Amino acid sequence: MNGIDVLVAISLLIAFIGGVVMGIVVIVSIASKREDRLGSLTGTAPGPSCEGTRWLTGVGVRGYPSAPAGPSHDEGGNEGVLGQEPHW
């Protein structure tokens, strides 16, 4: 191989790796916007791209995944945030 062949091979490798990185960035961006629009970070991921994005970015569900948003009502009629005692 002469110098031109090596230069072309390196250029193709750089273009391929750049394309893979750009594809990952686009998929993560789309999945992130989808999660925002659906407000689904407190539950399971709506699709494989969102699940992969959560894994890649290190975001996971913590706390009460099936709990509704907003204040909860206990049996005495007191309102409080889930997992916390009401402040009086």
C-alpha positions in Angstrom: 0.0 0.0 0.0 1.3 3.4 -0.8 0.5 6.6 1.0 -2.6 7.5 -1.0 -4.2 4.2 -0.2 -3.6 4.5 3.5 -5.0 8.1 3.5 -8.2 6.9 1.7 -8.6 4.0 4.2 -8.1 6.3 7.2 -10.6 8.8 5.7 -13.2 6.1 5.1 -12.7 4.8 8.7 -13.1 8.4 10.1 -16.2 9.0 8.0 -17.8 5.7 9.1 -17.1 6.3 12.8 -18.4 9.9 12.5 -21.6 8.5 10.9 -22.1 6.1 13.7 -21.6 8.8 16.3 -24.0 11.2 14.5 -26.6 8.4 14.2 -26.4 7.7 18.0 -26.7 11.5 18.7 -29.8 11.8 16.5 -31.5 8.7 18.1 -30.7 9.9 21.6 -32.1 13.4 20.8 -35.3 12.0 19.3 -35.8 9.6 22.2 -35.2 12.4 24.7 -37.8 14.6 23.1 -40.3 11.7 23.0 -39.8 11.1 26.7 -40.3 14.8 27.4 -43.4 15.0 25.3 -44.9 11.9 26.9 -43.7 12.7 30.4 -42.8 9.0 30.8 -39.6 9.2 32.9 -41.5 7.9 36.0 -42.6 4.7 34.3 -41.2 2.2 31.9 -39.6 3.3 28.6 -42.1 3.7 25.8 -39.8 2.1 23.2 -36.4 0.5 22.6 -34.8 3.8 21.6 -35.9 5.4 24.8 -34.7 2.4 26.8 -31.3 2.5 25.1 -31.1 6.3 25.7 -31.9 5.7 29.4 -29.1 3.1 29.6 -26.6 5.3 27.7 -27.3 8.4 29.8 -27.6 6.5 33.1 -31.2 7.6 33.8 -33.3 5.1 35.7 -36.6 5.0 37.5 -36.1 5.6 41.2 -38.7 5.7 43.9 -42.3 4.8 43.2 -42.6 4.0 39.5 -46.3 3.3 39.5 -47.2 6.3 41.8 -49.4 9.0 40.4 -47.9 12.5 40.2 -49.1 15.1 42.7 -50.1 15.0 46.3 -51.4 11.8 47.8 -54.3 11.4 50.3 -54.0 9.2 53.3 -56.9 7.6 55.1 -57.3 10.6 57.5 -57.8 13.0 54.6 -54.3 14.6 55.0 -52.5 15.5 51.9 -48.8 14.8 51.6 -46.1 14.0 49.0 -45.6 10.3 48.4 -43.0 8.9 50.8 -43.1 12.0 53.1 -45.0 12.9 56.2 -47.3 15.9 55.8 -45.9 19.2 57.2 -48.1 20.8 59.9 
